[in-house]
């Protein structure tokens, strides 16, 4: 088992242990209204490649950052799965995206500061280590994508497996034309769920993906 898999397995074990639900397998054939969030650590590939000799420390740092992201975004969001350098989270929407989108938006903005503070804390704790992984923590950035749509849900133990075109769409948006390596992106569906226009200075653009067509997105550069 690689160091990264060990780190993620350890992280999952901690989160499962802290959860309090009974094991079950249930498939909801109906489409549920959901808010989706993907938080992706940018600079991950270069960080891991650049630290071949300190891979264990590099993977430990990534696991710590992923855990901090999940904890910072908890309520109303819940963890769906870890995807390498990214985290997929979601929230059920009871009566329109407006019930959760404003809170998700505010937490996403706050996550940039939280992520920076966690990086600084990790760097301080590891300052005695001269390896490239420990001295290069500051190079890591974060990208956040928010989307509103529908998905079918399968309950597996404490976690929900979500599937559908909107789940594919939010993943595809990670591959985009945004030049910044730290930003917040909201799809038009997510923006429609906000009670008011963001006070942040963002810009609209259109992302085009095969089989999914054009997706209008609002982007805030948090660089």
PyMOL commands that set and color helices and strands:
alter all, ss='L'
color gray80, all
select helices_A, chain A and resi 3-18+44-49+52-73+97-99+101-125+132-135+137-139+165-172+188-191
alter helices_A, ss='H'
color red, helices_A
select strands_A, chain A and resi 25-42+78-83+86-92+141-156+159-163+183-187+203-209+213-221
alter strands_A, ss='S'
color yellow, strands_A
deselect
rebuild
show_as cartoon
